[in-house]
Amino acid sequence: MIKKKVKTQKKKIENKFIRLAELSLTDFLTRSEDELLRFFTTTPQHWIMLHKVVIAYYKNETISKNQLLKFIERSYLTSNTYVDTAIKKDYFKIIRNNEDKRSIFILPTEETLKKFEKFIMQRENLYKL
């Protein structure tokens, strides 16, 4: 009786693991269908960059380009290229600091916010088991 109960619990855990792995795969494949999300999943640094900018926006905080470059943890040239490419693709926009013209603040564009919000809300629903 106890062995059967343990076996049943083990099977439930395995089934949950399989379901989560399948959801994770579906999540990844779905993410790669969207151009914006595909760009930000190019490397872990891209993904961090997206999250840092969006989180700062929702917290009503500013994040400068230099602050963002420090989070990316790549060479200055590589990090700068990542940020500049996101700006050129209209995923981020820049605001010049009125107090210090050398400082540039990075904000998500409306498109980025909409797609990120949709993505996050889908994750909430997707991973409810």
Secondary structure, 3 states (H helix, E strand, C coil): CHHHHHHHHHHHHHHHHHHHHHHHHHHHHHHCCCHHHHHHCCCHHHHHHHHHHHHHHHCCCCCEHHHHHHHHCCCHHHHHHHHHHHHHCCCEEEEECCCCCCCEEEEECHHHHHHHHHHHHHHHHHCCC
